[in-house]
Amino acid sequence: MPGPAQRAVRSRARKPVACKQRPLTLSKLGVRDRTRAVLKAFELQLV
């Protein structure tokens, strides 16, 4: 399952860049919710 793993890593790598581009719109809670949603989606892919 190297495909899904690479996708997850790429999406996670893009997040910090987005936060740097617009720090006002993304709060700490927003980032947590986003990471939580990504982890849930990744778990669903594994199942």
N, CA, C and O of each residue as an XYZ file, in Angstrom:
188
protein
N       0.842     -1.212      0.000
C       0.000      0.000      0.000
C       0.874      1.259      0.000
O       0.662      2.145      0.828
N       1.839      1.356     -0.898
C       2.697      2.550     -0.919
C       1.972      3.771     -1.457
O       2.305      4.896     -1.085
N       0.989      3.574     -2.326
C       0.251      4.694     -2.925
C      -0.424      5.565     -1.871
O      -0.091      6.745     -1.756
N      -1.374      5.013     -1.090
C      -2.080      5.813     -0.075
C      -1.128      6.459      0.920
O      -1.348      7.593      1.343
N      -0.078      5.748      1.295
C       0.876      6.302      2.263
C       1.528      7.553      1.688
O       1.636      8.572      2.370
N       1.959      7.474      0.439
C       2.599      8.633     -0.181
C       1.618      9.794     -0.282
O       1.993     10.947     -0.070
N       0.359      9.492     -0.605
C      -0.635     10.560     -0.719
C      -0.805     11.275      0.615
O      -0.891     12.502      0.662
N      -0.852     10.505      1.699
C      -1.034     11.101      3.021
C       0.145     12.003      3.352
O      -0.038     13.108      3.862
N       1.350     11.535      3.062
C       2.546     12.330      3.363
C       2.532     13.616      2.554
O       2.863     14.683      3.071
N       2.151     13.518      1.288
C       2.129     14.718      0.439
C       1.117     15.721      0.954
O       1.409     16.915      1.023
N      -0.078     15.250      1.320
C      -1.113     16.160      1.797
C      -0.662     16.830      3.099
O      -0.909     18.017      3.310
N      -0.004     16.066      3.960
C       0.475     16.648      5.223
C       1.547     17.689      4.951
O       1.618     18.705      5.642
N       2.386     17.441      3.942
C       3.466     18.380      3.632
C       2.889     19.682      3.087
O       3.477     20.747      3.275
N       1.748     19.607      2.418
C       1.152     20.815      1.839
C       0.519     21.695      2.909
O       0.439     22.911      2.733
N       0.073     21.110      4.004
C      -0.648     21.870      5.028
C       0.169     23.035      5.601
O      -0.324     24.163      5.627
N       1.401     22.794      6.060
C       2.172     23.908      6.624
C       2.334     25.048      5.635
O       2.355     26.213      6.033
N       2.448     24.735      4.364
C       2.585     25.785      3.348
C       1.317     26.628      3.310
O       1.385     27.855      3.250
N       0.161     25.971      3.344
C      -1.110     26.693      3.313
C      -1.235     27.575      4.557
O      -1.728     28.700      4.477
N      -0.788     27.065      5.698
C      -0.859     27.840      6.935
C       0.006     29.095      6.816
O      -0.379     30.166      7.287
N       1.165     28.961      6.189
C       2.050     30.117      6.029
C       1.429     31.146      5.087
O       1.586     32.350      5.294
N       0.735     30.686      4.070
C       0.143     31.601      3.096
C      -0.986     32.411      3.725
O      -1.089     33.615      3.489
N      -1.826     31.767      4.518
C      -2.955     32.477      5.128
C      -3.078     32.131      6.607
O      -3.924     31.319      6.979
N      -2.239     32.739      7.464
C      -2.249     32.436      8.900
C      -3.462     33.027      9.615
O      -3.836     32.560     10.691
N      -4.080     34.054      9.022
C      -5.215     34.697      9.677
C      -6.471     33.833      9.582
O      -7.262     33.772     10.524
N      -6.650     33.165      8.440
C      -7.878     32.383      8.259
C      -7.791     31.053      8.998
O      -8.804     30.533      9.467
N      -6.580     30.502      9.103
C      -6.443     29.193      9.758
C      -5.985     29.369     11.204
O      -4.877     29.836     11.467
N      -6.857     28.988     12.133
C      -6.482     29.047     13.543
C      -5.959     27.690     13.989
O      -6.015     26.721     13.231
N      -5.454     27.614     15.211
C      -4.931     26.330     15.707
C      -6.024     25.264     15.709
O      -5.777     24.109     15.360
N      -7.237     25.662     16.106
C      -8.336     24.693     16.131
C      -8.638     24.212     14.720
O      -8.886     23.026     14.506
N      -8.618     25.130     13.753
C      -8.892     24.756     12.365
C      -7.872     23.744     11.869
O      -8.219     22.777     11.191
N      -6.602     23.978     12.216
C      -5.547     23.058     11.781
C      -5.760     21.692     12.423
O      -5.587     20.659     11.775
N      -6.135     21.692     13.699
C      -6.363     20.405     14.379
C      -7.503     19.653     13.712
O      -7.394     18.452     13.463
N      -8.600     20.355     13.420
C      -9.742     19.698     12.767
C      -9.321     19.148     11.412
O      -9.728     18.054     11.022
N      -8.511     19.906     10.707
C      -8.084     19.473      9.371
C      -7.237     18.210      9.482
O      -7.466     17.243      8.755
N      -6.262     18.213     10.386
C      -5.399     17.038     10.539
C      -6.235     15.846     10.992
O      -6.014     14.718     10.552
N      -7.200     16.107     11.878
C      -8.059     15.024     12.371
C      -8.859     14.427     11.215
O      -9.002     13.208     11.125
N      -9.379     15.280     10.331
C     -10.155     14.800      9.182
C      -9.263     13.983      8.254
O      -9.689     12.960      7.719
N      -8.030     14.434      8.063
C      -7.107     13.706      7.178
C      -6.807     12.330      7.763
O      -6.778     11.336      7.037
N      -6.585     12.272      9.077
C      -6.295     10.983      9.711
C      -7.491     10.047      9.566
O      -7.319      8.856      9.304
N      -8.704     10.578      9.735
C      -9.902      9.742      9.592
C      -9.995      9.209      8.171
O     -10.264      8.025      7.969
N      -9.774     10.072      7.187
C      -9.853      9.651      5.784
C      -8.802      8.582      5.505
O      -9.066      7.610      4.797
N      -7.609      8.769      6.066
C      -6.538      7.794      5.844
C      -6.918      6.443      6.447
O      -6.672      5.398      5.845
N      -7.522      6.466      7.647
C      -7.947      5.215      8.282
C      -9.009      4.525      7.432
O      -8.993      3.302      7.292
N      -9.931      5.301      6.864
C     -10.976      4.709      6.021
C     -10.347      4.055      4.795
O     -10.802      3.000      4.353
N      -9.304      4.672      4.245
C      -8.635      4.092      3.077
C      -7.996      2.759      3.455
O      -8.047      1.803      2.681
N      -7.395      2.692      4.642
C      -6.741      1.452      5.065
C      -7.780      0.344      5.239
O      -7.541     -0.808      4.876
N      -8.936      0.707      5.798
C      -9.987     -0.298      6.015
C     -10.612     -0.647      4.668
O     -11.522     -1.475      4.605
